[in-house]
Structure formats: structure tokens, C-alpha cells
Amino acid sequence: MTVVAFLTDFGLQDDFVGTCHGVIAGIAPDARVIDVTHGIQPQAVLQGALVVRSTRPYLPVGIHLAVVDPGVGGDRRAVAVRTADGRVFVGPDNGLLMLAADELGVAAAFELTERKYRLARVSRTFHARDIFAPAAAHLANGVDPSELGPAVEPSELVRLDLPEPEVGRVQIAATVLSIDRFGNVATNVRREHLESLGVEAGAKVEIRIALDRYYAVSAETFADAGSGELLLYEDSYGLVTLAISNGDAARLTGAGVGDGLRIAVQ
């Protein structure tokens, strides 16, 4: 049995996810599909790439099918990227796959052009159904990635520019990377950045978003803050995240993905 780990921004209200499941089942009935998430924000390629990277260590070696594809129908390539540990990442060549693939080391990459590994009719707007899901299914059946189309030089694959925090003596200029359904605001800051400013558990910090200022406690768990209190904590993937105990930090602060956020010591 080969695992296909499936991630999209499709949501679950429409038929898109189920249709892709059907395509995979029709080609590779013995494949097991794990739905990692279909709740990536629409067209949020960076958010999708971060989730592909964060969840990869907890998934078995197999096929990673990821589709967040605002360029569908344009000139972006459809690719399969094989990594050094034997995984194959399938999706659009827009950076979505590469945070995870580069961590493992890219062994080879191929453009998905071979017609016999697509559906007979390819629409302009649903490549997940017509190109990516069939490719993933054929790979699950044992087709070698090299059969899917011509080789692509790994250095030519699109990469995302993942922002790094600017760490000063008394503050960190951060960027909001993602917001989950609870309103927790994940940033590109890591624990070592806070420690470089001398911020330890229980310390108070100032949070600046646009012209507004908030005060938060550096915490290890939600229980370290009172109900309704802002806190900074290290999430399960190592990102320093702004949250409210029993509340929604994104709603309170108005923070959005890509926004700047400053963390200053008191």
C-alpha cells in the first residue's frame, strides 16, 4: 500500500476533494489517501508550503499531493519532485512543494507532460483532478517519476522567499506567516530569537501591529495566561505564535498573513 498525502485550499463545501479522491481510487484502488488538510486559505501558497513542510515528518514515505494553484491554466509547470529519501512531491511549480523538498534534498524533478498519465480531457481550471491526482495515482501504482515527462533542473524550480525576522537589541521585526481557525497568529520568529533578547517564560513583551500596541506574556502553555490574556508561545512546529487564552488573537489585533509585527522587550 502506498500513501498519498493530500493537501489543498479547496475546502470541503464543494465536490473538488471528493472528485480527486475518485480519480485516485479509479487508477490506484490500493493507495491510501491521507487528507492532511483542505483548509489552506484560498491561493495562500506560502501557508500551504509551510504546512507541507511541517507535516512531512509525521507522514510515511510516499506521495505528497499538494495543490494551491492560483496560476492554474497559466504558464506555470506541473511537476513531480523526488527527494533523497524516496518521497515524491506532486503539484504546481510555484514554490508550494519546495520548502519540504529542499529540506530533504531534491534528487530529481520532472514536468508532468506525458498524456497517458493524465485524464483524457484536461480542463483549464481543474488540474488537481485532471493532471495532479492522476500523476499521484500512477506513482502510487509504481510508475517511475521519470515516465511522467521531461526532467527539470532542480535549480530551475520555483522557490518561495521565506522572510527572516530582523532581530535587534530590544525588539524583533517579525512577519505573520499563518493564522489558524482559532485565530492564533504564527510568525517567523523562533524560540532562540526571543532568548537572544532575554525573553524567558513569564516575561512581559510589547506587541506592535501597525499603529496599535498590545501587551503579552511569554508562555509555555495556554494555562500560563489568564482567560482573555494575550500570550506568546512556541507552537507545535516551533513558530512563536501570538494567541489569546480562550480567545481569538487575529480578530482582536486585526493581524493578517504577511503583516509586520514587532515584539519589544519591556
Order of alpha helices (4+ residues) and beta strands (2+ residues): beta-alpha-beta-alpha-beta-beta-beta-alpha-beta-alpha-beta-beta-beta-alpha-beta-beta-beta-beta-alpha-beta
